[in-house]
Amino acid sequence: MSENTGADQAPDPTQNAEKDPETWVTGDEPMTGPQKSYLQTLAREAGRDLPEDLTKAQASELIDELQGQTGRGQ
């Protein structure tokens, strides 16, 4: 019986492949239109104000935070 090292196996779909927004190459660019739209919805539901000048990375982190508060995205 041979041992499989996993080198030829497909990635485990249960593993989270997301990168930390702080390490994104484009993370310091302005948030995207879809991010802004979704954030507006989440902020309204959470009763929060939305800053206008967020970067992509900041918007992603705020989305995660607001999803936790609103119960969306779970």
Secondary structure in CASP SS format (residue, H / E / C, confidence):
PFRMAT SS
TARGET T0000
AUTHOR 0000-0000-0000
METHOD secondary structure of the structure
MODEL  1
M C 1.00
S C 1.00
E C 1.00
N C 1.00
T C 1.00
G C 1.00
A C 1.00
D C 1.00
Q C 1.00
A C 1.00
P C 1.00
D C 1.00
P C 1.00
T C 1.00
Q C 1.00
N C 1.00
A C 1.00
E C 1.00
K C 1.00
D C 1.00
P H 1.00
E H 1.00
T H 1.00
W C 1.00
V C 1.00
T C 1.00
G C 1.00
D C 1.00
E C 1.00
P E 1.00
M C 1.00
T C 1.00
G H 1.00
P H 1.00
Q H 1.00
K H 1.00
S H 1.00
Y H 1.00
L H 1.00
Q H 1.00
T H 1.00
L H 1.00
A H 1.00
R H 1.00
E H 1.00
A H 1.00
G C 1.00
R C 1.00
D C 1.00
L C 1.00
P C 1.00
E C 1.00
D C 1.00
L C 1.00
T E 1.00
K H 1.00
A H 1.00
Q H 1.00
A H 1.00
S H 1.00
E H 1.00
L H 1.00
I H 1.00
D H 1.00
E H 1.00
L H 1.00
Q H 1.00
G H 1.00
Q H 1.00
T H 1.00
G C 1.00
R C 1.00
G C 1.00
Q C 1.00
END
